[in-house]
Amino acid sequence: MPSSLISAENLTVEYAVGSRVIQAASDVTLKIAPGEIVGIVGESGSGKSTLCAALIRALPPYTRISGKVDFAGQDLYALSSSELRALRRRDIAMVPQNPMTSLDPLFTIGNQMDEVISTRISASQDRRLSAVDLLRRVHMTAPEMRIGQYPHELSGGMKQRVLIAIATASSPKLILADEPTSALDATIQEEILVLFDEIREKTGCAVVIVSHDLGAIKRVCDRTIIMYAGRIVEDGRTGDVFSNPRHPYTRALLGSLPRIVDDHVVISSIGGQVPDLSKLGAGCAFAERCPDAMDICRVQRPPAVSVAPSHSAACWAIGPALQEAAQ
């Protein structure tokens, strides 16, 4: 893999809720290369959004965090508040989850874009031209008119384009998109996904897309990370993960996609329940739902082992994992 833009090593995130401690992300290790589009997939509550927030140090101050996050050679959690703000303003951007509520209804689109653009352009006329240009880049119709409109005058897809335009205003090295297509219809979803690919091609920035939509991830991402109960269970090139899934949870997710069998649409569900993140045992979190679970799965957490170049999975059913445990 090329040198990483951002990496996490043994990253763990815990929330204290009353007397309970919820481990939302557990011992996560990953690397994201410059210019790479990475998809993070899993059921609701799997820790996808928490991981993204942890990668850019955007979690609440009461969160318990251990491990290390490195961004372009800097320890993110060792930076001062002013250094962190400067880094976010310059190199990191995030596209929020819900375009319907992420824009301020009291200000025009131009006003809200101007707040970001003003950090690098001083002349008001130049800022207006920059805003129009950014909207044009994300294929917004009539951008000169849109900057004078309010959010309620735009469709959901238009609002999402505005948020992406704002995210790209500072030419960041990393864009994090949290469920960027969840509130949009299928046609607009495809257009937004293609847009992220275009931005990557034009700017060379890395993009992380959080989603539970496997189809969306397959269409646009170079690499796919599968999360379950706050843990990464599989990580590999998207084509390899979809064509040769090695973790039982990945296979179950892919099996839950609708398919046509004898002129009927068949949808398979994953049996059992997602575990309580405050009561995770020492073993594999998926063990109680896994049809291939062995005794060791319930008492010892499997390590991530390489199953192919740039493809790893954490499962005891994979030969090298059992060999490692025996040593």
VOBA-1610 file (N, C-alpha, C; in pm, whole numbers, padded with zeros to 5 digits, always signed):
BEGIN
Met+00085-00120+00000Met+00000+00000+00000Met+00088+00125+00000Pro+00051+00232-00072Pro+00129+00356-00070Pro+00136+00412+00072Ser+00229+00507+00095Ser+00239+00568+00227Ser+00104+00625+00267Ser+00071+00613+00396Ser-00063+00651+00440Ser-00076+00801+00462Leu-00195+00852+00433Leu-00230+00989+00467Leu-00276+00995+00612Ile-00362+00900+00648Ile-00410+00891+00786Ile-00409+00745+00829Ser-00371+00721+00953Ser-00366+00585+01004Ser-00410+00582+01149Ala-00467+00471+01189Ala-00506+00449+01328Ala-00440+00321+01376Glu-00395+00324+01500Glu-00330+00206+01556Glu-00390+00176+01693Asn-00452+00059+01703Asn-00514+00014+01829Asn-00607+00121+01887Leu-00688+00180+01801Leu-00778+00288+01843Leu-00903+00230+01909Thr-00928+00273+02032Thr-01046+00230+02107Thr-01122+00352+02157Val-01255+00350+02139Val-01340+00461+02181Val-01449+00407+02272Glu-01461+00466+02391Glu-01561+00421+02488Glu-01646+00538+02534Tyr-01777+00510+02551Tyr-01870+00608+02606Tyr-01920+00558+02741Ala-01921+00643+02840Ala-01977+00608+02970Ala-02123+00652+02973Val-02213+00556+02988Val-02356+00584+02994Val-02407+00530+03128Gly-02421+00620+03227Gly-02455+00575+03361Gly-02344+00486+03415Ser-02381+00367+03456Ser-02283+00272+03507Ser-02225+00182+03397Arg-02276+00199+03275Arg-02231+00115+03164Arg-02121+00185+03085Val-02028+00105+03032Val-01924+00155+02943Val-01944+00089+02807Ile-01976+00171+02708Ile-02003+00120+02573Ile-01878+00136+02488Gln-01829+00025+02439Gln-01710+00026+02355Gln-01753+00038+02209Ala-01760+00163+02160Ala-01814+00189+02027Ala-01715+00155+01917Ala-01587+00160+01947Ala-01482+00117+01854Ala-01376+00048+01936Ser-01328-00065+01887Ser-01240-00147+01969Ser-01116-00190+01892Asp-01000-00141+01938Asp-00871-00187+01888Asp-00863-00180+01735Val-00904-00066+01679Val-00909-00049+01534Val-00771-00008+01481Thr-00725-00080+01382Thr-00600-00046+01314Thr-00627-00040+01164Leu-00594+00074+01102Leu-00617+00088+00958Leu-00526+00197+00901Lys-00514+00197+00769Lys-00439+00300+00697Lys-00519+00342+00574Ile-00516+00471+00544Ile-00582+00524+00425Ile-00479+00602+00347Ala-00461+00567+00221Ala-00358+00628+00138Ala-00408+00755+00070Pro-00320+00845+00033Pro-00361+00964-00042Pro-00433+00925-00171Gly-00545+00992-00201Gly-00617+00965-00324Gly-00701+00839-00324Glu-00713+00773-00212Glu-00788+00648-00203Glu-00931+00675-00160Ile-01028+00603-00218Ile-01167+00610-00171Ile-01196+00481-00094Val-01227+00498+00034Val-01248+00384+00123Val-01391+00385+00173Gly-01456+00271+00166Gly-01591+00257+00218Gly-01589+00184+00351Ile-01663+00233+00449Ile-01677+00166+00578Ile-01822+00122+00591Val-01842-00009+00604Val-01975-00068+00596Val-02006-00147+00724Gly-02132-00148+00760Gly-02177-00229+00872Gly-02319-00192+00909Glu-02382-00274+00993Glu-02517-00244+01040Glu-02517-00118+01127Ser-02634-00065+01152Ser-02646+00050+01242Ser-02591+00010+01379Gly-02511+00098+01438Gly-02452+00069+01568Gly-02321-00007+01561Ser-02266-00025+01441Ser-02142-00102+01428Ser-02018-00019+01457Gly-02034+00112+01475Gly-01920+00196+01509Gly-01863+00276+01394Lys-01930+00278+01280Lys-01878+00345+01161Lys-01860+00495+01184Ser-01967+00561+01228Ser-01961+00705+01247Ser-01868+00742+01362Thr-01867+00662+01467Thr-01775+00687+01578Thr-01631+00680+01532Leu-01600+00582+01449Leu-01464+00569+01398Leu-01425+00691+01317Cys-01514+00738+01231Cys-01484+00856+01150Cys-01459+00977+01238Ala-01543+00997+01339Ala-01525+01111+01429Ala-01393+01100+01505Ala-01358+00978+01543Ala-01231+00958+01614Ala-01111+00986+01525Leu-01123+00954+01395Leu-01013+00976+01302Leu-00980+01124+01285Ile-01078+01212+01309Ile-01051+01355+01295Ile-01064+01428+01429Arg-01064+01349+01537Arg-01069+01404+01674Arg-01189+01497+01690Ala-01306+01445+01658Ala-01429+01524+01666Ala-01529+01462+01762Leu-01481+01386+01859Leu-01569+01323+01957Leu-01589+01414+02078Pro-01698+01394+02154Pro-01720+01476+02274Pro-01604+01462+02373Pro-01577+01565+02453Pro-01462+01562+02544Pro-01470+01454+02652Tyr-01593+01407+02683Tyr-01606+01304+02787Tyr-01580+01163+02734Thr-01553+01150+02605Thr-01527+01019+02546Thr-01391+00967+02591Arg-01381+00839+02619Arg-01254+00777+02655Arg-01189+00723+02528Ile-01069+00768+02501Ile-01001+00729+02377Ile-00861+00678+02409Ser-00824+00567+02349Ser-00687+00518+02359Ser-00641+00475+02220Gly-00510+00460+02205Gly-00454+00430+02074Gly-00397+00555+02011Lys-00369+00546+01883Lys-00301+00657+01814Lys-00365+00681+01678Val-00377+00809+01640Val-00420+00848+01506Val-00313+00941+01450Asp-00262+00906+01334Asp-00157+00986+01269Asp-00212+01043+01139Phe-00200+01174+01122Phe-00243+01238+00997Phe-00125+01311+00936Ala-00083+01265+00818Ala+00028+01327+00745Ala+00150+01348+00836Gly+00182+01246+00915Gly+00300+01252+01000Gly+00280+01320+01133Gln+00158+01364+01165Gln+00131+01431+01292Gln+00041+01344+01379Asp+00075+01336+01508Asp-00010+01267+01605Asp-00129+01357+01633Leu-00247+01319+01583Leu-00364+01406+01589Leu-00404+01439+01733Tyr-00387+01343+01822Tyr-00430+01364+01961Tyr-00324+01433+02046Ala-00209+01467+01986Ala-00107+01543+02056Ala-00112+01691+02019Leu-00196+01728+01920Leu-00204+01866+01875Leu-00280+01952+01976Ser-00244+02078+01983Ser-00320+02172+02065Ser-00452+02204+01994Ser-00544+02269+02064Ser-00674+02304+02005Ser-00656+02394+01883Ser-00566+02491+01891Ser-00544+02583+01778Ser-00480+02511+01660Glu-00389+02420+01689Glu-00326+02342+01581Glu-00428+02251+01514Leu-00517+02194+01594Leu-00621+02106+01539Leu-00717+02185+01451Arg-00759+02304+01496Arg-00848+02387+01416Arg-00784+02425+01283Ala-00656+02457+01286Ala-00586+02494+01164Ala-00578+02376+01068Leu-00555+02257+01123Leu-00546+02137+01039Leu-00681+02107+00974Arg-00789+02115+01052Arg-00922+02090+00997Arg-00959+02194+00890Arg-00926+02320+00919Arg-00960+02427+00825Arg-00887+02408+00692Arg-00768+02349+00697Arg-00684+02340+00579Arg-00693+02204+00509Asp-00690+02095+00586Asp-00664+01963+00527Asp-00775+01860+00543Ile-00872+01884+00631Ile-00974+01783+00660Ile-01112+01845+00647Ala-01203+01773+00581Ala-01341+01821+00568Ala-01437+01705+00591Met-01557+01738+00635Met-01657+01635+00660Met-01790+01673+00597Val-01852+01579+00531Val-01987+01597+00475Val-02084+01533+00574Pro-02171+01613+00640Pro-02259+01560+00745Pro-02359+01459+00689Gln-02422+01388+00784Gln-02509+01277+00748Gln-02640+01319+00681Asn-02701+01425+00728Asn-02835+01460+00678Asn-02835+01597+00612Pro-02841+01602+00479Pro-02839+01731+00410Pro-02962+01817+00440Met-03071+01754+00486Met-03194+01828+00511Met-03182+01919+00634Thr-03094+01882+00728Thr-03085+01958+00853Thr-02947+02017+00877Ser-02853+01997+00786Ser-02715+02040+00810Ser-02687+02184+00767Leu-02777+02243+00691Leu-02762+02383+00651Leu-02851+02471+00736Asp-02802+02590+00771Asp-02877+02683+00856Asp-02991+02745+00774Pro-03116+02727+00818Pro-03230+02778+00738Pro-03239+02930+00735Leu-03165+03000+00823Leu-03176+03146+00832Leu-03080+03219+00740Phe-02988+03147+00676Phe-02888+03211+00592Phe-02891+03154+00451Thr-02857+03237+00354Thr-02854+03191+00216Thr-02738+03095+00196Ile-02744+03022+00086Ile-02637+02929+00052Ile-02504+03005+00038Gly-02510+03122-00026Gly-02390+03202-00043Gly-02329+03245+00089Asn-02415+03285+00185Asn-02366+03324+00318Asn-02291+03209+00385Gln-02348+03091+00376Gln-02290+02975+00444Gln-02161+02928+00376Met-02153+02942+00246Met-02029+02909+00176Met-01923+03013+00204Asp-01967+03139+00215Asp-01873+03250+00238Asp-01798+03232+00370Glu-01864+03175+00468Glu-01800+03155+00599Glu-01675+03069+00586Val-01679+02970+00497Val-01564+02883+00476Val-01463+02946+00380Ile-01514+03003+00272Ile-01425+03059+00169Ile-01346+03178+00224Ser-01403+03253+00319Ser-01337+03372+00372Ser-01208+03341+00447Thr-01187+03214+00482Thr-01062+03179+00552Thr-00942+03182+00458Arg-00968+03184+00326Arg-00855+03188+00232Arg-00866+03299+00127Ile-00982+03363+00114Ile-01001+03472+00017Ile-01060+03592+00089Ser-00998+03708+00076Ser-01043+03825+00151Ser-01145+03911+00075Ala-01127+03931-00055Ala-01216+04019-00132Ala-01353+03954-00151Ser-01459+04027-00118Ser-01595+03972-00123Ser-01635+03930-00263Gln-01597+04006-00364Gln-01633+03971-00501Gln-01564+03841-00543Asp-01439+03825-00502Asp-01367+03702-00533Asp-01428+03583-00460Arg-01477+03607-00339Arg-01541+03498-00264Arg-01670+03454-00334Arg-01744+03549-00386Arg-01867+03516-00458Arg-01836+03434-00583Leu-01734+03475-00656Leu-01695+03400-00776Leu-01649+03260-00739Ser-01578+03247-00627Ser-01532+03116-00581Ser-01649+03028-00544Ala-01751+03085-00478Ala-01870+03008-00440Ala-01942+02956-00563Val-01958+03041-00662Val-02023+02999-00786Val-01943+02888-00854Asp-01812+02903-00855Asp-01726+02804-00918Asp-01735+02669-00845Leu-01739+02673-00712Leu-01749+02548-00635Leu-01881+02478-00662Leu-01991+02554-00671Leu-02120+02493-00701Leu-02122+02436-00842Arg-02055+02505-00933Arg-02048+02456-01071Arg-01971+02323-01076Arg-01868+02311-00995Arg-01787+02188-00994Arg-01867+02068-00947Val-01965+02092-00860Val-02047+01980-00812Val-02174+01966-00895His-02175+02028-01013His-02283+02015-01112His-02416+02070-01062Met-02409+02179-00987Met-02530+02247-00944Met-02584+02331-01060Thr-02713+02317-01088Thr-02773+02397-01195Thr-02786+02543-01149Ala-02767+02636-01242Ala-02781+02780-01216Ala-02712+02823-01087Pro-02581+02800-01072Pro-02512+02831-00946Pro-02519+02979-00907Glu-02522+03069-01006Glu-02530+03212-00975Glu-02659+03244-00900Met-02766+03173-00931Met-02893+03194-00862Met-02896+03124-00727Arg-02837+03006-00719Arg-02846+02924-00598Arg-02782+02992-00478Ile-02674+03069-00499Ile-02607+03128-00384Ile-02695+03231-00313Gly-02798+03280-00380Gly-02890+03375-00318Gly-03012+03309-00258Gln-03024+03175-00270Gln-03140+03105-00219Gln-03116+03053-00078Tyr-03226+03018-00011Tyr-03220+02960+00123Tyr-03233+02808+00112Pro-03188+02734+00213Pro-03193+02587+00205Pro-03330+02530+00171His-03439+02592+00223His-03572+02535+00197His-03611+02545+00050Glu-03538+02624-00028Glu-03568+02638-00170Glu-03496+02534-00255Leu-03415+02451-00192Leu-03339+02350-00265Leu-03391+02210-00236Ser-03373+02121-00332Ser-03408+01980-00312Ser-03301+01913-00226Gly-03328+01790-00183Gly-03231+01716-00102Gly-03099+01696-00174Gly-03106+01662-00303Gly-02984+01642-00380Gly-02903+01770-00395Met-02974+01884-00412Met-02905+02013-00422Met-02836+02048-00291Lys-02904+02023-00178Lys-02844+02050-00048Lys-02717+01966-00028Gln-02724+01841-00071Gln-02605+01755-00058Gln-02490+01808-00142Arg-02521+01859-00261Arg-02417+01917-00346Arg-02356+02042-00280Val-02440+02122-00214Val-02388+02239-00143Val-02292+02196-00033Leu-02329+02094+00043Leu-02242+02045+00151Leu-02110+01992+00097Ile-02115+01926-00017Ile-01992+01875-00078Ile-01907+01991-00129Ala-01973+02092-00187Ala-01901+02210-00234Ala-01831+02280-00117Ile-01899+02292-00004Ile-01839+02353+00115Ile-01721+02270+00163Ala-01737+02138+00160Ala-01629+02048+00206Ala-01504+02061+00120Thr-01522+02089-00008Thr-01407+02096-00098Thr-01349+02237-00111Ala-01407+02334-00040Ala-01368+02474-00056Ala-01221+02501-00024Ser-01166+02428+00072Ser-01026+02452+00111Ser-00929+02353+00046Ser-00977+02277-00054Ser-00895+02175-00120Ser-00832+02081-00018Pro-00914+02014+00064Pro-00861+01928+00170Pro-00791+01804+00116Lys-00709+01745+00201Lys-00643+01619+00166Lys-00732+01499+00198Leu-00829+01519+00289Leu-00918+01410+00331Leu-01060+01461+00345Ile-01155+01389+00285Ile-01298+01418+00301Ile-01365+01296+00363Leu-01439+01318+00471Leu-01516+01212+00535Leu-01663+01237+00506Ala-01729+01140+00449Ala-01871+01153+00413Ala-01952+01049+00492Asp-02033+01096+00585Asp-02110+01008+00673Asp-02249+00985+00615Glu-02272+00866+00561Glu-02401+00831+00499Glu-02446+00939+00401Pro-02365+00971+00301Pro-02398+01085+00214Pro-02517+01065+00122Thr-02566+00942+00109Thr-02678+00918+00017Thr-02802+00864+00087Ser-02802+00857+00220Ser-02910+00788+00291Ser-03046+00857+00276Ala-03048+00990+00259Ala-03176+01062+00253Ala-03217+01095+00110Leu-03151+01034+00012Leu-03175+01071-00128Leu-03235+00954-00205Asp-03305+00988-00315Asp-03360+00879-00396Asp-03249+00815-00479Ala-03280+00701-00540Ala-03177+00618-00605Ala-03101+00692-00716Thr-03172+00769-00796Thr-03107+00839-00907Thr-03006+00941-00856Ile-03045+01019-00755Ile-02957+01120-00698Ile-02840+01055-00624Gln-02865+00940-00559Gln-02758+00868-00492Gln-02643+00839-00588Glu-02677+00789-00705Glu-02575+00755-00804Glu-02497+00879-00845Glu-02565+00991-00865Glu-02498+01115-00906Glu-02401+01164-00798Ile-02442+01154-00672Ile-02357+01199-00562Ile-02233+01111-00550Leu-02250+00981-00566Leu-02136+00889-00559Leu-02036+00917-00670Val-02087+00937-00790Val-01999+00970-00903Val-01924+01100-00875Leu-01990+01192-00807Leu-01930+01321-00774Leu-01807+01304-00685Phe-01814+01215-00587Phe-01698+01190-00501Phe-01581+01137-00582Asp-01610+01050-00677Asp-01504+00997-00763Asp-01443+01107-00848Glu-01526+01197-00899Glu-01476+01310-00979Glu-01385+01400-00895Ile-01426+01427-00771Ile-01347+01513-00683Ile-01212+01449-00655Arg-01212+01319-00630Arg-01085+01249-00608Arg-00994+01260-00730Glu-01051+01242-00849Glu-00972+01248-00972Glu-00915+01388-00995Lys-00992+01491-00963Lys-00948+01629-00989Lys-00850+01681-00884Thr-00870+01642-00758Thr-00791+01701-00650Thr-00690+01607-00587Gly-00709+01477-00606Gly-00616+01381-00545Gly-00641+01358-00398Cys-00753+01408-00344Cys-00781+01390-00202Cys-00830+01247-00174Ala-00811+01203-00051Ala-00866+01076-00007Ala-01010+01098+00039Val-01094+00997+00020Val-01235+01008+00059Val-01273+00884+00139Val-01337+00905+00252Val-01392+00796+00332Val-01544+00808+00329Ile-01611+00703+00282Ile-01757+00703+00273Ile-01812+00602+00372Val-01890+00650+00468Val-01955+00562+00565Val-02093+00529+00513Ser-02128+00401+00511Ser-02258+00364+00455Ser-02297+00224+00499His-02428+00199+00499His-02477+00062+00515His-02525+00009+00379Asp-02505+00090+00275Asp-02548+00056+00139Asp-02433-00013+00065Leu-02437-00144+00059Leu-02330-00220-00004Leu-02318-00188-00153Gly-02431-00166-00217Gly-02428-00135-00360Gly-02353-00006-00387Ala-02375+00094-00302Ala-02306+00223-00318Ala-02156+00206-00301Ile-02117+00132-00200Ile-01975+00110-00175Ile-01909+00036-00291Lys-01977-00064-00343Lys-01920-00142-00451Lys-01896-00058-00576Arg-01985+00041-00600Arg-01975+00119-00723Arg-01859+00217-00722Val-01822+00269-00607Val-01730+00383-00608Val-01601+00364-00529Cys-01595+00270-00437Cys-01480+00262-00346Cys-01369+00170-00396Asp-01245+00212-00373Asp-01129+00129-00405Asp-01114+00017-00303Arg-01144+00049-00179Arg-01124-00046-00070Arg-01245-00043+00022Thr-01276-00158+00080Thr-01392-00170+00167Thr-01351-00225+00303Ile-01396-00158+00407Ile-01374-00202+00545Ile-01509-00244+00603Ile-01518-00365+00655Ile-01639-00416+00715Ile-01625-00409+00867Met-01723-00342+00933Met-01720-00331+01079Met-01837-00405+01140Tyr-01811-00462+01257Tyr-01918-00527+01333Tyr-01890-00506+01482Ala-01986-00452+01553Ala-01976-00431+01698Ala-01849-00354+01735Gly-01818-00250+01655Gly-01704-00165+01686Gly-01569-00219+01643Arg-01569-00331+01573Arg-01444-00394+01533Arg-01436-00409+01381Ile-01317-00398+01326Ile-01297-00427+01184Ile-01283-00577+01169Val-01374-00637+01091Val-01368-00783+01072Val-01312-00821+00936Glu-01316-00726+00839Glu-01257-00754+00708Glu-01217-00623+00642Asp-01106-00627+00567Asp-01052-00506+00504Asp-00979-00550+00379Gly-01021-00498+00264Gly-00953-00537+00141Gly-01001-00457+00022Arg-00939-00482-00092Arg-00985-00419-00214Arg-01131-00456-00235Thr-01208-00359-00281Thr-01353-00378-00292Thr-01388-00501-00377Gly-01321-00516-00490Gly-01349-00632-00575Gly-01324-00763-00504Asp-01218-00770-00423Asp-01185-00893-00350Asp-01286-00921-00239Val-01324-00815-00166Val-01419-00833-00056Val-01554-00881-00107Phe-01599-00826-00221Phe-01730-00863-00275Phe-01728-00998-00348Ser-01618-01029-00413Ser-01612-01155-00489Ser-01564-01272-00404Asn-01486-01244-00300Asn-01432-01352-00217Asn-01433-01312-00069Pro-01552-01289-00012Pro-01560-01249+00129Pro-01510-01362+00219Arg-01426-01328+00317Arg-01367-01432+00401Arg-01424-01435+00542His-01487-01327+00587His-01546-01329+00721His-01693-01369+00711Pro-01743-01453+00801Pro-01885-01493+00796Pro-01981-01376+00799Tyr-01946-01267+00869Tyr-02035-01151+00873Tyr-02042-01084+00737Thr-01928-01073+00670Thr-01928-01015+00535Thr-02015-01098+00442Arg-02002-01229+00450Arg-02084-01317+00366Arg-02232-01301+00399Ala-02263-01285+00527Ala-02402-01267+00567Ala-02457-01133+00515Leu-02376-01027+00521Leu-02419-00898+00469Leu-02448-00907+00319Leu-02357-00967+00246Leu-02376-00980+00102Leu-02496-01069+00071Gly-02518-01169+00154Gly-02633-01258+00134Gly-02765-01191+00162Ser-02762-01080+00237Ser-02887-01009+00269Ser-02931-00914+00159Leu-02848-00898+00055Leu-02888-00814-00058Leu-03001-00881-00136Pro-03101-00806-00181Pro-03210-00866-00259Pro-03156-00931-00386Arg-03209-01048-00420Arg-03169-01117-00543Arg-03291-01187-00602Ile-03286-01213-00730Ile-03398-01276-00799Ile-03372-01426-00814Val-03463-01507-00765Val-03455-01652-00776Val-03589-01702-00831Asp-03585-01762-00949Asp-03708-01814-01012Asp-03818-01708-01020Asp-03779-01592-01070Asp-03872-01480-01089Asp-03927-01422-00960His-03865-01454-00846His-03907-01398-00719His-03790-01324-00655Val-03821-01216-00587Val-03718-01143-00514Val-03699-01209-00378Val-03576-01249-00350Val-03544-01318-00225Val-03453-01231-00141Ile-03489-01213-00014Ile-03407-01136+00079Ile-03380-01223+00202Ser-03254-01244+00232Ser-03216-01324+00348Ser-03177-01232+00463Ser-03216-01268+00583Ser-03180-01188+00700Ser-03067-01255+00776Ile-03002-01177+00860Ile-02896-01231+00945Ile-02961-01267+01078Gly-02955-01393+01117Gly-03019-01437+01241Gly-02956-01375+01364Gly-03032-01373+01473Gly-02980-01324+01599Gly-02985-01173+01611Gln-02921-01121+01715Gln-02922-00978+01744Gln-02780-00925+01755Val-02766-00796+01723Val-02638-00729+01743Val-02610-00728+01893Pro-02489-00762+01937Pro-02462-00771+02081Pro-02464-00635+02149Asp-02488-00637+02278Asp-02482-00518+02362Asp-02335-00477+02373Leu-02302-00356+02327Leu-02162-00313+02324Leu-02104-00288+02463Ser-02187-00290+02565Ser-02135-00278+02701Ser-02109-00414+02764Lys-02144-00520+02691Lys-02128-00655+02746Lys-02053-00748+02651Leu-01963-00693+02572Leu-01887-00777+02480Leu-01791-00865+02559Gly-01789-00992+02525Gly-01699-01084+02593Gly-01559-01082+02533Ala-01481-01181+02569Ala-01343-01186+02522Ala-01332-01245+02382Gly-01437-01308+02332Gly-01430-01375+02204Gly-01472-01289+02087Cys-01504-01353+01975Cys-01550-01285+01854Cys-01692-01231+01879Ala-01714-01106+01848Ala-01844-01043+01873Ala-01955-01105+01789Phe-01919-01168+01677Phe-02019-01225+01586Phe-02048-01372+01618Ala-01982-01428+01718Ala-01990-01572+01743Ala-02131-01624+01762Glu-02216-01550+01836Glu-02350-01600+01866Glu-02441-01599+01744Arg-02403-01529+01637Arg-02486-01525+01516Arg-02422-01604+01401Cys-02303-01655+01425Cys-02224-01715+01318Cys-02253-01864+01303Pro-02287-01909+01183Pro-02314-02053+01163Pro-02188-02138+01169Asp-02071-02075+01158Asp-01945-02150+01158Asp-01869-02138+01289Ala-01933-02085+01394Ala-01863-02059+01520Ala-01809-02187+01583Met-01687-02177+01636Met-01622-02287+01708Met-01606-02247+01855Asp-01560-02340+01936Asp-01545-02311+02079Asp-01451-02193+02102Ile-01342-02188+02027Ile-01245-02081+02047Ile-01303-01944+02016Cys-01402-01940+01927Cys-01463-01811+01888Cys-01529-01741+02006Arg-01577-01817+02103Arg-01652-01759+02215Arg-01561-01717+02331Val-01436-01757+02326Val-01348-01728+02440Val-01225-01646+02403Gln-01194-01635+02275Gln-01073-01563+02235Gln-01099-01484+02106Arg-01063-01358+02108Arg-01084-01273+01992Arg-00987-01309+01880Pro-01036-01329+01758Pro-00945-01367+01649Pro-00862-01250+01601Pro-00736-01274+01562Pro-00654-01167+01507Pro-00688-01145+01360Ala-00656-01027+01308Ala-00669-01002+01164Ala-00552-01067+01094Val-00581-01155+00998Val-00474-01223+00925Val-00488-01196+00775Ser-00378-01199+00706Ser-00379-01175+00562Ser-00433-01297+00489Val-00530-01275+00400Val-00586-01384+00321Val-00549-01370+00174Ala-00496-01254+00137Ala-00451-01224+00001Ala-00378-01090+00009Pro-00305-01052-00095Pro-00243-00920-00092Pro-00346-00810-00067Ser-00321-00725+00032Ser-00411-00612+00068Ser-00551-00658+00104His-00564-00777+00163His-00694-00830+00204His-00675-00908+00334Ser-00743-00864+00440Ser-00731-00932+00568Ser-00868-00954+00629Ala-00877-01051+00718Ala-01002-01079+00789Ala-00968-01133+00927Ala-01059-01110+01023Ala-01039-01156+01160Ala-01138-01267+01189Cys-01096-01390+01165Cys-01185-01505+01183Cys-01102-01629+01213Trp-01144-01705+01316Trp-01070-01825+01351Trp-01081-01934+01245Ala-01182-01927+01160Ala-01198-02029+01056Ala-01092-02018+00947Ile-01020-01906+00946Ile-00912-01890+00850Ile-00787-01956+00905Gly-00728-02046+00829Gly-00616-02128+00876Gly-00507-02054+00951Pro-00452-01946+00896Pro-00341-01877+00966Pro-00379-01826+01104Ala-00505-01793+01127Ala-00547-01745+01259Ala-00534-01856+01363Leu-00577-01977+01327Leu-00565-02089+01419Leu-00418-02127+01441Gln-00338-02116+01335Gln-00195-02145+01348Gln-00130-02047+01443Glu-00170-01920+01434Glu-00114-01818+01523Glu-00153-01845+01667Ala-00277-01891+01688Ala-00323-01918+01824Ala-00249-02038+01885Ala-00209-02132+01799Ala-00142-02254+01846Ala+00003-02228+01886Gln+00061-02120+01835Gln+00203-02093+01862Gln+00225-02036+02003
//
